[in-house]
Structure formats: structure tokens, C-alpha cells
Amino acid sequence: MKHLSLRAIPSLALVALLATAAQADTLGPTQQSERGYITNLSKGLMEVGLDSLIVWTSRSLTVNDIETSSSEMTLSVGPTFRYFVIDNLGVALNVNALVTRRNPGTEAVTEMGVLALLDVDYYLKLGKGMFFKPGVGAGGLFKTRSEPIDPANPSIKQSFNTTGGAFRVQLGFVYYTSPKFNLKACLDFLGQFGTTKSDNVPDQSLFQMDLGWNVGAAYVF
């Protein structure tokens, strides 16, 4: 029977410590250790968070073959649920409330709506809990606004409803401050397209590209 030498004890302790640290680097449903930096996100991990997006919009409208353009500011806020289908690859459902202020310098028009997107994101480790997160998404939208019919009588307004689709390309960074919490900051390229309808007015085709700054936070479990 062989006995463990005293010289082997420090080596075995070092191996055990390195194995524990390596396990702590992977964050998943069964790995929630507070030790080590997070460098891998395992299948089955879930997140619930809140995202906020501010965009400057360039719009193009075509009515009776006449094209007009304008710009506006939009605030988008909503919850996000994310599930990692494989290591470092997450699928997320994001539902946002949209609030847009149009026509600055004149009587402002407020447009409100809902934007829903299904995103696929891949997390590339940068070290010490930081990830680079490119992603793409697609979904749908609904928006509505009321505009005065007669400038001399602004109390009489007409409603315009827009329905259509949306797509997004996102480049950003995510930092896991702990196994239970993360922060993110992303650059979003958001495209919207659809049709705007109103009574006694020709339908308007809509296509717009948004470039915005997206920040958020999430609880991890």
C-alpha cells in the first residue's frame, strides 16, 4: 500500500484549486459560484432584464409617388427574457413600448406603439466577466398617432395607425458583475417598415433606419 508523500500534498492542493477556479468560470443553472471570473455561459442559463433604447430616426414616406423625409427622437423601453440554447448563444424575446416626439419647432406630435423582437446573440469572452455581444433580430410593430387636421383648429385631429415589421443588428458589450447580475451597452441598427393607414387619406408606405444607444441590466438564474 502506497502512502501519500508530504511533497505531493501542495501539488494536489494546487490542482484542486485550479479545477475549482475553472469550474467557477462557467456560469450556468448549476454553476452559480461567487469565485472566479465568468468566461463561459452554459446551455440552460436564463436572464430577465430591462432594456432602454434612444434613437435618432431618419424617415422616408412615399405618398402618391411623392417622397418626403423628416427626423425624430424615439425612446424605447421594455423587458427582455433570454435563454441560452447552447453555450454562449442566447435567444431573447424583447417587447418595447415606443414613444416618439415628432415635428420639433412646431406643434409636437406624439406617436406611441409597441415593438416586439426575437433576437439571437453570441457572447464572445473578453475576460474578467466581460463579453462582446453581436446579435441579430426580427419582429413586428404597431404605432399610432393623432395629428391636427386644420392648423386653425388644433383640437380636431385625425388618427394614423402603422403596422409592419422590424429587424435589428446589435453590437455591444455585456459585463457580469456577479453570477446573478449583468449590465450591457450596445449600438443598435434598427430598421422598421410597414403601412400607415387613416380615414380618407391614401395609405403611406414606411421604411426607416434607426441608429441608437441601448443600455440595460438583467437578473441571471
N, C-alpha and C positions, 0 to 999 in steps of 0.2 A: 504493500500500500504506500503510495507516494504522498508525501506531505507538502503543503504549500509553503514555499520559502518566504522569508520576510522581504526579500528583494522583489518578489513578484507582486506583493500587495499594492505598492504605489502604482505599478503599471496597470493592474486590474482596475484600480480606482479611477485612473485616468480614462481608460476605455469606457467604463460605465458612465462617467461624466460626459464624455463626448457623445455617447449613444443617447443619453437623456437630452442633451442640447439639440442633437439632430432631430429627435422626435418633436421637440418643442418648436422647431422651425416650421413644421407643417400644422396649419390651422384647419380644423375640421370639426364635425359634430362630436367626435370623441376625443379631440385634442384641443383642450382649452387651457393649457398650461400658461402660467404667468411668466415662465422663464424663457429666455432667449428671444431673438428677433424673428419675426414672421417672414418667411421667404417662400412659402408654398401654401396654396389654398386648395383644399382637397374636395373631392366629389361629395355632395350632400350638404355642404355648407350653405346656410341661408342668411339673408340680410333683409331688414326692413328699415327704410330710411326716408328722408325728406330732401327733395331737390328743389333748387330755385334757379331760374334762368332769366337773364336780362338780355334782350336782343335789340339791335338796331336793324330795322327792316327796310329793304328796298322792294317796292311793289310795282307790278305791271298789270294793268287792267285793259282788256280789249272789249269795246262796245261798238257794234256796227262797223267793225274793221278800223276803228279809231283807237289808237293805243295811247294811254296816259300813264304817268308814273308819279309816285309820291314816296315819302318816307314816314316812319312812325316808330314809336317806342313801345315794346311789349314786355310785360312781366308775366312769367310762368312759374307757378308753384304747385307742387303735388307730391304724393307719396310714391315710393318705389319698392317693389318686392323683387329680390334677386335669389336665384337658386343656381348652384354650381353643378352642372350636369356631368362634367369631368374635371380633373384637376386644372385649376386656373382658368376655366372657361365658364362664364356665368350667363344665364338668360334672365332678363329682367322685364317686368311689366311696370310701366311708368304712366300714371294718369295725372294730368296737369290741368289746373284752372288757368285760363288765359285772360288777361286784362290788357287792352291796347288803348292808348290815347292817340288820336289822330288829329290832323289839321292844326298843328300848333300855330299860334298867332291869330287865329280866327276863333269862332265858337268851336270848342273842343268836342269831339265825338268819342264816346267810349264804346269800344267793342269788347264783348265778353264771350267766352266759349270754353270748350273742353278739348284737350288734345291727349290721345292715348297712343303709346308707342310700345312695341315689343323690341327690346334691344338684345344684342349678342355682344359680349365684351370679353376680350382676352387680357389676362393680367401677366405682365412681364416684370419679373422681380428686378429691382434696382438695389436692394439691400437695406437692412435695418428697418423693415416694416414698410418700405416704400415700393410702389408698383407703378409702372407705366401702363395705361389702360386705353388702347384703341378699341373702338366699337362701332357697330352699325345698327340701325333700327328702322322700322317701318310701322305705320299705323294709320289712324283716321282722325278727323277733326270735325267739330261743329262750332260755328261762330255766329253771333247775332249783334246787330247794332241798329240804332234809330237815328235818322237824320232829318233836320227840318226841311219841309217841302218848300216853304216860302220864307226867305230871309226876313221879310217884314213881319211875319207871324211865326216865330220860332216854336211856339207851343204846339203847332200842328206838325207831326213827324210821321215818317214812313219807315217801316222796318225792312231790314235786309238780312237774309239768312244765308250762310255759306256752309256747304257740306263738301267734304273731299277727303283727300289722303295726305300723308306726310311721310318724310323719310329723314333720317339723321345720320351724320358721320360725326363721331366724337373722339377727340384726342385729349387725354387728361392724365392726372396723377391721383393715386389713392394712397393714403398713409394710415396704417393700422396703429393707432395709439396704444391699443391693448387688444387682446383676443376677443373683446366684446364690443369694440367701438372703432369706427374709422371716419376719416374726413376725406373729401375729394374736391378737386378743382379741375374743370375741363373746358376746353374750347369746343363749342358746338356749331356745326354747319347744319342748319335745319331748313328743309325745303317743304313748302306747302302748296297744294294745288287743289282746285275744285271749281264749283259753280256757285255764284251768288244770285239769289232769286228775290224778287219783290213784285208786288202787285203793280200792273200797268207799266212795268219797266222791263226792257229787254234783259235777258239773262247775261250775266257777266262772267267770263272765264277768268280764273285767278291762277297765277303762278308767282311765287315769291321765294326768295332765298334769304335766310336769316343767319347772321353770324353773331354768336352770343357767348357770354361767360356763364358757366354753370358751376355752382358750388352746392355742396350738400354734406350730409352726415348720415351714418347708418348704425343700427344696432345689429350685432352679429350673433348668430346662435346655430 
